[in-house]
Amino acid sequence: MARLGWTMEQRAGVRTFSRLTTLFAVLCLIIGIVTLMMGNAAGWVMIGLPVLVWAGMLLFLRNTQRSQP
């Protein structure tokens, strides 16, 4: 049996989720870099946070795509 693709609604949801996580990642990176330049070591947390969010998004999308019939 051939695998069906994602519906239009699912693809739109993925695009929206990807855009939101990209925006969040860029904001966290900017804030982290500025915080590090000011001499605060907490900037590393703000740089590491987008990595965790992107990894979560990737795992979510792969798991969702595998569960499709």
Secondary structure, 3 states (H helix, E strand, C coil): CCCCCCCHHHHHHHHHHHHHHHHHHHHHHHHHHHHHHCCCCCHHHHHHHHHHHHHHHHHHHHHHHHCCC
